[in-house]
Amino acid sequence: MSKKLVIDLDLCRNFDNYELQCSYNQHPGNQGILALRELALYELICRRCEERSCVLACPEDALEADDQGLLSRYNLRCIGCKSCQHACPFGTLLDDVINLMVSGCDMCPQLKSGQAPLCVTSCTNKAVTFEEIPDPLPENMFLLGNRFVVRSRHWKKSDEPVPQA
């Protein structure tokens, strides 16, 4: 087992309710957790629609889907208009994730030494934690990268036909 940064997407749906600090030193006022949430939402929650209305709605071609439908955002092209968010039929692009000011996360170097980062110690509702993660991962936990785990219900596309009423 090893300690990893864990974000519970069900608990951190809205950052307006509590203060979360970040020690990323590249610019003040950074909320690096937003960059991690964006990555987690694209990887686990996005339904990867065939139409990709969010991509088509972007006036600056800042949102792109790869061959598997995984979204990525060109941060320097994004103007924060939220057209993609309004076009998403499932509401998976959250308002506070797609913003003009792009945050960054360096996955705090102190994670390697076993110290909890500032985002963990300042999180009042335990949506961001630093915990021992067993191998194999428990149900509803997903490893993204090598030091970041997301706890959430993962949406999976089914090939089964939809029952007709």
Residue frames as a rotation matrix with the C-alpha (Angstrom) as fourth column:
MET 1
0.582 0.813 0.000 0.00
0.813 -0.582 0.000 0.00
0.000 0.000 -1.000 0.00
SER 2
-0.650 -0.755 0.088 1.09
0.754 -0.655 -0.053 3.57
0.098 0.031 0.995 -0.61
LYS 3
-0.101 0.587 -0.803 -0.24
0.494 -0.671 -0.553 6.99
-0.863 -0.453 -0.222 0.28
LYS 4
-0.645 -0.011 0.764 -1.94
0.735 -0.285 0.616 8.91
0.211 0.958 0.192 -2.51
LEU 5
-0.868 0.430 -0.247 -3.87
-0.354 -0.886 -0.299 12.13
-0.348 -0.172 0.922 -2.94
VAL 6
-0.658 0.721 0.217 -7.57
0.752 0.644 0.141 11.20
-0.039 0.256 -0.966 -3.06
ILE 7
-0.865 0.490 -0.111 -10.34
-0.495 -0.868 0.025 13.41
-0.084 0.077 0.993 -4.38
ASP 8
-0.585 0.774 0.242 -13.92
0.618 0.619 -0.485 12.39
-0.525 -0.134 -0.840 -3.69
LEU 9
-0.930 0.194 0.313 -15.91
0.145 -0.589 0.795 13.84
0.339 0.784 0.520 -6.59
ASP 10
-0.010 0.983 -0.184 -19.21
0.692 0.140 0.708 13.29
0.722 -0.120 -0.682 -4.78
LEU 11
0.295 0.071 -0.953 -18.05
0.901 -0.353 0.253 15.46
-0.318 -0.933 -0.168 -1.86
CYS 12
-0.469 -0.557 -0.685 -16.37
0.311 -0.830 0.462 18.20
-0.826 0.004 0.563 -3.90
ARG 13
0.009 0.581 0.814 -19.18
0.998 0.041 -0.040 19.11
-0.057 0.813 -0.579 -6.29
ASN 14
0.660 0.281 0.696 -19.05
0.371 -0.928 0.023 22.77
0.653 0.243 -0.718 -5.27
PHE 15
-0.276 -0.876 -0.397 -16.06
0.875 -0.058 -0.480 24.66
0.398 -0.480 0.782 -3.88
ASP 16
-0.186 0.255 0.949 -18.12
-0.087 -0.966 0.243 27.73
0.979 -0.037 0.202 -2.99
ASN 17
0.755 0.652 -0.078 -19.08
-0.016 0.136 0.991 26.19
0.656 -0.746 0.113 0.35
TYR 18
0.840 -0.503 -0.204 -15.60
0.320 0.155 0.935 25.98
-0.438 -0.850 0.291 1.84
GLU 19
0.648 -0.697 -0.307 -12.11
-0.754 -0.645 -0.127 27.36
-0.109 0.314 -0.943 1.51
LEU 20
0.826 -0.469 0.312 -9.45
0.472 0.879 0.071 25.15
-0.307 0.089 0.948 -0.03
GLN 21
0.592 -0.689 -0.418 -5.85
-0.586 -0.724 0.363 26.37
-0.553 0.030 -0.832 -0.12
CYS 22
0.916 -0.351 0.196 -3.11
0.390 0.657 -0.645 25.39
0.097 0.667 0.738 -2.53
SER 23
0.502 -0.806 -0.313 0.66
0.083 -0.316 0.945 25.58
-0.861 -0.500 -0.092 -2.16
TYR 24
0.390 -0.346 0.853 1.41
0.918 0.217 -0.332 25.65
-0.070 0.913 0.403 -5.91
ASN 25
0.104 -0.457 -0.883 3.97
0.507 -0.740 0.442 28.43
-0.856 -0.494 0.155 -6.09
GLN 26
-0.536 -0.374 0.757 3.73
0.841 -0.157 0.518 29.44
-0.074 0.914 0.399 -9.75
HIS 27
-0.608 0.324 0.724 1.02
-0.005 -0.914 0.405 32.03
0.794 0.243 0.558 -9.16
PRO 28
-0.966 0.241 0.089 -0.89
-0.115 -0.096 -0.989 33.26
-0.229 -0.966 0.120 -6.10
GLY 29
-0.220 0.974 -0.059 -4.56
-0.821 -0.218 -0.528 32.44
-0.527 -0.068 0.847 -5.72
ASN 30
-0.589 -0.072 -0.805 -4.14
-0.641 0.649 0.411 29.15
0.493 0.758 -0.428 -7.55
GLN 31
0.217 0.635 0.742 -6.63
-0.816 0.535 -0.219 26.37
-0.536 -0.558 0.634 -6.99
GLY 32
-0.638 -0.633 -0.438 -4.70
-0.770 0.527 0.359 23.38
0.004 0.567 -0.824 -8.30
ILE 33
-0.643 0.462 0.611 -7.45
0.032 0.813 -0.582 21.07
-0.765 -0.354 -0.537 -7.18
LEU 34
0.376 0.807 -0.456 -9.58
-0.455 -0.268 -0.849 22.43
-0.808 0.526 0.266 -10.04
ALA 35
-0.098 -0.502 -0.859 -7.05
-0.991 0.132 0.036 21.14
0.095 0.855 -0.510 -12.58
LEU 36
-0.953 -0.249 0.173 -7.23
-0.279 0.943 -0.180 17.70
-0.118 -0.220 -0.968 -10.97
ARG 37
-0.229 0.950 0.214 -11.05
-0.031 0.212 -0.977 17.81
-0.973 -0.231 -0.019 -10.90
GLU 38
0.315 0.316 -0.895 -11.12
-0.853 -0.318 -0.413 18.70
-0.415 0.894 0.170 -14.58
LEU 39
-0.581 -0.618 -0.529 -8.90
-0.770 0.628 0.113 15.72
0.262 0.473 -0.841 -15.39
ALA 40
-0.895 0.262 0.361 -11.04
-0.007 0.801 -0.599 13.41
-0.446 -0.538 -0.715 -13.24
LEU 41
0.044 0.978 -0.202 -14.31
-0.322 -0.177 -0.930 14.63
-0.946 0.105 0.308 -14.76
TYR 42
0.153 -0.043 -0.987 -13.07
-0.987 -0.057 -0.151 14.11
-0.050 0.997 -0.052 -18.31
GLU 43
-0.740 -0.581 -0.340 -11.67
-0.597 0.800 -0.067 10.67
0.310 0.153 -0.938 -17.48
LEU 44
-0.969 0.246 -0.014 -14.45
0.212 0.800 -0.561 9.24
-0.127 -0.547 -0.828 -15.32
ILE 45
-0.353 0.899 -0.261 -17.68
0.214 -0.194 -0.957 11.21
-0.911 -0.394 -0.124 -15.57
CYS 46
-0.380 0.176 -0.908 -17.83
-0.804 -0.548 0.230 12.45
-0.457 0.818 0.349 -19.17
ARG 47
0.357 0.653 0.668 -20.19
-0.192 0.751 -0.632 10.27
-0.914 0.097 0.394 -21.19
ARG 48
-0.661 -0.751 -0.011 -18.07
-0.131 0.100 0.986 10.59
-0.739 0.653 -0.165 -24.36
CYS 49
0.367 0.929 -0.048 -21.03
-0.095 -0.014 -0.995 11.32
-0.926 0.369 0.083 -26.60
GLU 50
-0.058 -0.321 0.945 -20.82
0.886 0.420 0.197 10.42
-0.460 0.849 0.260 -30.25
GLU 51
0.672 0.408 0.618 -22.08
0.668 -0.695 -0.267 13.89
0.320 0.592 -0.739 -31.23
ARG 52
-0.284 -0.820 -0.497 -19.66
0.955 -0.290 -0.068 15.69
-0.088 -0.494 0.865 -28.88
SER 53
0.553 0.637 0.537 -21.84
0.678 -0.718 0.155 18.77
0.484 0.279 -0.829 -28.66
CYS 54
0.766 -0.332 -0.551 -19.47
0.301 -0.573 0.763 20.34
-0.569 -0.750 -0.339 -26.13
VAL 55
-0.313 -0.928 0.200 -16.62
0.591 -0.025 0.806 20.21
-0.743 0.371 0.557 -28.63
LEU 56
-0.263 0.296 0.918 -18.80
0.922 -0.202 0.329 21.56
0.283 0.934 -0.219 -31.45
ALA 57
0.739 0.671 -0.060 -20.05
0.650 -0.686 0.329 24.43
0.180 -0.282 -0.943 -29.27
CYS 58
0.239 -0.720 -0.652 -16.59
0.597 -0.421 0.683 25.84
-0.766 -0.552 0.329 -28.51
PRO 59
0.977 0.203 -0.060 -16.03
0.090 -0.653 -0.752 29.00
-0.192 0.730 -0.656 -30.59
GLU 60
0.480 -0.869 -0.116 -12.24
-0.863 -0.492 0.113 28.81
-0.156 0.046 -0.987 -30.13
ASP 61
0.613 -0.198 -0.765 -11.63
-0.232 0.880 -0.414 25.08
0.755 0.432 0.494 -30.78
ALA 62
-0.163 -0.681 0.714 -10.29
-0.903 -0.188 -0.386 24.82
0.397 -0.708 -0.584 -27.24
LEU 63
0.088 0.276 0.957 -11.98
-0.672 0.725 -0.147 21.50
-0.735 -0.631 0.249 -26.46
GLU 64
-0.161 -0.236 -0.958 -10.97
-0.905 0.423 0.048 18.35
0.394 0.875 -0.282 -28.25
ALA 65
0.603 0.338 0.722 -11.88
-0.589 0.800 0.118 14.65
-0.538 -0.497 0.681 -28.03
ASP 66
-0.535 -0.833 -0.142 -9.44
-0.755 0.396 0.522 11.88
-0.379 0.386 -0.841 -28.89
ASP 67
-0.603 0.252 -0.757 -10.28
-0.500 0.620 0.605 8.60
0.622 0.743 -0.248 -30.64
GLN 68
-0.691 0.344 -0.636 -11.72
0.612 0.747 -0.261 7.14
0.385 -0.569 -0.726 -27.43
GLY 69
0.298 0.867 0.400 -13.79
0.501 -0.499 0.707 10.27
0.812 -0.011 -0.583 -26.78
LEU 70
0.175 -0.305 -0.936 -11.60
0.961 -0.155 0.230 11.51
-0.215 -0.940 0.266 -23.91
LEU 71
0.864 0.248 0.437 -11.78
0.357 -0.916 -0.186 15.29
0.355 0.317 -0.880 -23.68
SER 72
-0.169 -0.845 -0.508 -8.88
0.945 -0.285 0.159 17.65
-0.279 -0.453 0.847 -23.27
ARG 73
0.875 0.479 -0.070 -8.89
0.460 -0.868 -0.184 21.44
-0.149 0.129 -0.980 -23.12
TYR 74
-0.124 -0.864 0.488 -6.34
0.833 -0.358 -0.422 23.75
0.539 0.354 0.764 -24.70
ASN 75
0.175 0.230 -0.957 -6.02
0.909 -0.412 0.067 26.18
-0.379 -0.882 -0.281 -21.83
LEU 76
-0.665 -0.502 -0.553 -4.50
0.289 -0.856 0.430 29.00
-0.689 0.126 0.714 -23.88
ARG 77
-0.864 0.431 0.261 -7.35
0.200 -0.182 0.963 28.87
0.463 0.884 0.071 -26.40
CYS 78
-0.132 0.880 -0.456 -10.16
0.943 0.253 0.216 28.69
0.305 -0.401 -0.864 -23.84
ILE 79
-0.643 -0.024 0.765 -11.84
0.017 -1.000 -0.017 32.06
0.766 0.003 0.643 -23.29
GLY 80
-0.954 0.225 -0.198 -14.06
0.238 0.168 -0.957 30.82
-0.182 -0.960 -0.214 -20.44
CYS 81
-0.680 0.729 -0.077 -17.34
-0.661 -0.564 0.495 31.41
0.317 0.388 0.865 -22.29
LYS 82
-0.667 0.338 0.664 -18.79
-0.345 0.650 -0.677 28.13
-0.660 -0.681 -0.317 -20.97
SER 83
-0.006 0.638 -0.770 -20.45
-0.999 0.028 0.031 27.28
0.042 0.770 0.637 -24.30
CYS 84
-0.567 -0.276 -0.776 -19.22
-0.334 0.938 -0.090 23.70
0.753 0.209 -0.624 -23.87
GLN 85
-0.979 0.197 0.045 -20.84
0.016 0.295 -0.956 23.52
-0.201 -0.935 -0.292 -20.45
HIS 86
-0.275 0.935 -0.224 -24.19
-0.678 -0.353 -0.645 24.69
-0.682 -0.025 0.731 -21.78
ALA 87
-0.002 0.234 -0.972 -24.00
-0.946 0.315 0.077 22.28
0.324 0.920 0.221 -24.71
CYS 88
-0.908 -0.384 -0.171 -23.28
-0.307 0.884 -0.354 19.19
0.287 -0.269 -0.919 -22.58
PRO 89
-0.059 0.981 -0.185 -26.54
-0.454 0.139 0.880 17.22
0.889 0.136 0.437 -22.43
PHE 90
0.307 0.150 -0.940 -25.53
0.549 0.779 0.303 15.46
0.777 -0.609 0.156 -19.21
GLY 91
0.844 0.071 0.532 -24.23
-0.277 -0.791 0.545 18.41
0.460 -0.608 -0.648 -17.18
THR 92
0.734 -0.596 -0.325 -20.83
0.679 0.648 0.346 16.85
0.004 -0.474 0.880 -16.56
LEU 93
-0.292 -0.811 0.507 -18.82
0.676 -0.550 -0.490 20.01
0.676 0.200 0.709 -17.32
LEU 94
0.299 0.426 -0.854 -19.05
0.946 -0.253 0.205 21.86
-0.128 -0.869 -0.479 -14.02
ASP 95
0.894 0.207 0.397 -19.15
0.294 -0.940 -0.172 25.64
0.337 0.271 -0.902 -13.87
ASP 96
0.803 -0.594 0.051 -16.12
-0.447 -0.543 0.711 26.07
-0.395 -0.593 -0.701 -11.63
VAL 97
0.270 -0.732 0.625 -13.94
0.481 0.665 0.571 23.73
-0.834 0.146 0.532 -13.68
ILE 98
-0.002 -0.209 0.978 -14.21
0.975 -0.216 -0.044 25.55
0.221 0.954 0.204 -17.00
ASN 99
0.760 0.207 -0.616 -12.95
0.411 -0.888 0.209 28.98
-0.504 -0.412 -0.759 -16.10
LEU 100
0.906 -0.387 0.169 -10.83
-0.084 -0.556 -0.827 31.61
0.414 0.735 -0.536 -17.75
MET 101
0.216 -0.846 0.487 -8.11
-0.971 -0.237 0.019 31.46
0.099 -0.477 -0.873 -15.11
VAL 102
0.587 -0.069 -0.807 -6.34
-0.162 0.966 -0.200 28.15
0.793 0.248 0.556 -15.51
SER 103
0.604 -0.366 0.708 -5.03
-0.758 0.008 0.652 26.55
-0.244 -0.931 -0.272 -12.35
GLY 104
0.163 -0.615 -0.772 -2.16
-0.499 0.623 -0.602 24.13
0.851 0.484 -0.205 -12.20
CYS 105
0.859 0.022 0.512 -1.22
-0.469 0.436 0.768 21.30
-0.206 -0.900 0.385 -9.86
ASP 106
0.045 -0.918 -0.394 2.32
-0.846 0.175 -0.504 20.02
0.532 0.356 -0.769 -9.47
MET 107
0.655 0.309 -0.689 1.13
0.049 0.893 0.446 17.08
0.754 -0.326 0.570 -7.33
CYS 108
0.750 -0.306 0.587 3.08
-0.648 -0.518 0.558 18.58
0.133 -0.799 -0.587 -4.43
PRO 109
0.029 -0.846 -0.532 6.59
-0.435 0.468 -0.769 17.16
0.900 0.254 -0.354 -4.20
GLN 110
-0.533 -0.249 0.809 6.05
-0.844 0.085 -0.529 16.54
0.063 -0.965 -0.256 -0.48
LEU 111
0.626 0.780 -0.020 3.68
-0.779 0.626 0.026 13.68
0.033 -0.001 0.999 -1.37
LYS 112
0.356 -0.580 -0.733 6.76
-0.184 0.725 -0.664 11.54
0.916 0.371 0.151 -1.99
SER 113
-0.705 -0.683 0.190 7.90
-0.278 0.020 -0.960 12.10
0.652 -0.730 -0.204 1.58
GLY 114
-0.457 0.604 -0.653 4.50
0.740 0.665 0.097 11.17
0.493 -0.439 -0.751 3.01
GLN 115
-0.843 0.169 -0.510 3.51
0.225 -0.750 -0.621 14.68
-0.488 -0.639 0.594 4.09
ALA 116
0.102 0.947 0.306 -0.07
0.928 0.020 -0.372 15.80
-0.358 0.321 -0.877 3.46
PRO 117
-0.679 -0.353 0.644 -0.25
0.626 -0.736 0.257 18.81
0.383 0.578 0.720 1.09
LEU 118
-0.957 0.243 -0.159 -1.99
-0.120 -0.828 -0.548 22.09
-0.265 -0.506 0.821 1.93
CYS 119
-0.458 0.840 -0.289 -5.10
-0.657 -0.101 0.747 21.20
0.599 0.533 0.598 -0.10
VAL 120
-0.147 0.361 -0.921 -5.64
0.387 0.878 0.282 18.22
0.910 -0.315 -0.269 2.22
THR 121
-0.654 -0.187 -0.733 -4.98
0.754 -0.077 -0.652 20.01
0.065 -0.979 0.191 5.49
SER 122
-0.925 0.311 -0.221 -7.20
-0.262 -0.939 -0.225 22.96
-0.277 -0.150 0.949 4.52
CYS 123
-0.566 0.753 -0.335 -10.12
-0.237 0.242 0.941 20.90
0.790 0.612 0.042 3.19
THR 124
-0.654 0.325 0.683 -12.88
-0.754 -0.211 -0.622 21.11
-0.058 -0.922 0.383 5.79
ASN 125
0.368 0.915 0.167 -15.26
-0.885 0.400 -0.240 18.46
-0.287 -0.060 0.956 4.42
LYS 126
-0.160 -0.574 0.803 -12.69
-0.306 0.802 0.513 15.71
-0.939 -0.163 -0.304 3.66
ALA 127
0.898 0.431 -0.093 -13.31
-0.187 0.181 -0.965 15.84
-0.399 0.884 0.243 -0.11
VAL 128
0.488 -0.835 -0.253 -9.52
-0.381 0.057 -0.923 15.88
0.785 0.547 -0.290 -0.55
THR 129
0.873 -0.190 0.450 -7.54
-0.363 0.363 0.858 13.42
-0.326 -0.912 0.248 1.56
PHE 130
-0.003 -0.910 -0.415 -4.13
-0.859 0.216 -0.465 11.78
0.513 0.355 -0.782 1.69
GLU 131
0.478 0.376 0.794 -4.54
-0.777 0.603 0.182 8.11
-0.410 -0.704 0.580 2.48
GLU 132
-0.667 -0.625 0.407 -3.10
-0.436 0.769 0.467 4.64
-0.605 0.134 -0.785 2.22
ILE 133
0.285 0.741 -0.609 -4.57
-0.948 0.123 -0.294 3.00
-0.143 0.660 0.737 -0.87
PRO 134
0.043 -0.249 0.968 -4.68
-0.239 0.938 0.252 -0.80
-0.970 -0.242 -0.020 -1.02
ASP 135
-0.372 -0.174 -0.912 -3.80
-0.928 0.095 0.360 -2.74
0.024 0.980 -0.196 -4.12
PRO 136
-0.579 0.260 0.773 -6.07
0.710 -0.306 0.635 -3.67
0.402 0.916 -0.008 -5.82
LEU 137
-0.919 0.251 0.306 -8.10
-0.306 -0.941 -0.148 -0.49
0.250 -0.229 0.941 -5.60
PRO 138
-0.640 0.765 0.078 -11.44
0.303 0.344 -0.889 -0.68
-0.706 -0.545 -0.452 -3.79
GLU 139
-0.138 0.699 0.701 -14.66
0.990 0.080 0.115 -0.32
0.024 0.710 -0.703 -5.75
ASN 140
0.802 0.523 0.288 -15.35
0.564 -0.822 -0.077 3.20
0.197 0.224 -0.954 -7.05
MET 141
0.526 -0.723 -0.448 -11.69
-0.178 -0.608 0.773 4.26
-0.832 -0.327 -0.449 -6.71
PHE 142
0.865 -0.187 0.466 -9.68
0.501 0.246 -0.830 4.97
0.041 0.951 0.307 -9.84
LEU 143
0.111 -0.927 -0.359 -5.98
0.533 -0.249 0.809 5.68
-0.839 -0.281 0.466 -10.24
LEU 144
0.942 0.043 0.331 -5.11
0.303 -0.530 -0.792 8.63
0.141 0.847 -0.512 -12.49
GLY 145
0.339 -0.911 0.233 -1.37
-0.639 -0.405 -0.654 8.95
0.690 0.073 -0.720 -12.93
ASN 146
-0.087 -0.447 -0.890 0.74
0.313 0.836 -0.451 7.44
0.946 -0.317 0.068 -10.18
ARG 147
-0.907 -0.274 -0.319 -0.04
0.381 -0.212 -0.900 9.67
0.179 -0.938 0.296 -7.16
PHE 148
-0.727 0.686 -0.018 -3.68
-0.677 -0.721 -0.148 10.68
-0.114 -0.095 0.989 -7.68
VAL 149
-0.856 0.517 -0.024 -6.82
0.514 0.855 0.066 8.64
0.055 0.044 -0.998 -6.94
VAL 150
-0.652 0.738 0.175 -10.42
-0.664 -0.667 0.338 9.61
0.366 0.105 0.925 -7.61
ARG 151
-0.845 0.526 0.095 -13.31
0.359 0.691 -0.628 8.24
-0.396 -0.496 -0.773 -5.57
SER 152
-0.459 0.724 -0.515 -16.50
-0.788 -0.599 -0.139 8.39
-0.409 0.342 0.846 -7.60
ARG 153
0.236 0.574 0.784 -19.14
0.171 0.770 -0.615 6.38
-0.957 0.279 0.083 -9.35
HIS 154
-0.737 -0.604 -0.305 -17.74
-0.241 -0.187 0.952 5.80
-0.632 0.775 -0.008 -12.84
TRP 155
0.432 0.861 -0.268 -20.10
-0.553 0.018 -0.833 6.06
-0.713 0.508 0.483 -15.77
LYS 156
-0.696 -0.627 0.351 -19.57
-0.114 0.579 0.807 3.28
-0.709 0.521 -0.475 -18.28
LYS 157
-0.218 0.581 -0.784 -21.10
-0.971 -0.210 0.114 3.01
-0.099 0.787 0.610 -21.72
SER 158
-0.232 0.237 0.943 -23.13
-0.177 0.944 -0.280 -0.14
-0.957 -0.232 -0.177 -22.21
ASP 159
-0.893 -0.088 -0.442 -23.53
-0.450 0.107 0.887 -1.98
-0.031 0.990 -0.135 -25.48
GLU 160
-0.695 0.702 0.155 -26.82
0.615 0.692 -0.378 -3.46
-0.373 -0.167 -0.913 -24.31
PRO 161
-0.560 0.552 0.618 -29.92
0.408 -0.465 0.786 -2.24
0.721 0.692 0.035 -26.13
VAL 162
-0.918 0.319 0.235 -32.12
-0.391 -0.634 -0.667 0.27
-0.063 -0.705 0.707 -24.36
PRO 163
-0.657 0.736 0.162 -35.47
0.687 0.673 -0.274 -1.29
-0.311 -0.069 -0.948 -23.40
GLN 164
-0.832 0.441 0.337 -38.34
-0.062 -0.678 0.733 0.26
0.551 0.589 0.591 -25.29
ALA 165
-0.818 0.567 0.096 -41.39
-0.174 -0.084 -0.981 1.33
-0.549 -0.819 0.167 -23.28
